[in-house]
Amino acid sequence: MEVNVGNLPVVTKDTGYAVCRELESEDDNAYIVRMLERLEKENPCVAEFISRLSIQHQDPVAVSTAALLVYRLLESQSESNALSEQLDIG
């Protein structure tokens, strides 16, 4: 199992590939829009931070997309680590 840095998981290549497949499986920005809507409900402080940061830049869509993908990578790795611990597959 990967070592955590503080409470944040270290993202594996497999998790990165899985998140890329999630992103590529939808048309346009549907994946990103859905992520932001979910984040607004589940973690409003982070959603607001991403929104405020992105509007300060020339390409707000790129900034918010990058931030949301990093969040999803960490979230997905955390889910994977928890499942591995439950199944004791280390």
Stockholm file with secondary structure:
# STOCKHOLM 1.0

chainA/1-90         MEVNVGNLPVVTKDTGYAVCRELESEDDNAYIVRMLERLEKENPCVAEFISRLSIQHQDPVAVSTAALLVYRLLESQSESNALSEQLDIG
#=GR chainA/1-90 SS CCCCBTTBCCCCHHHHHHHHHHHHTSSTTHHHHHHHHHHHHHCHHHHHHHHHHHHTSSCHHHHHHHHHHHHHHHHHHHHHHHHHHHHTCC
#=GC SS_cons        CCCCBTTBCCCCHHHHHHHHHHHHTSSTTHHHHHHHHHHHHHCHHHHHHHHHHHHTSSCHHHHHHHHHHHHHHHHHHHHHHHHHHHHTCC
//
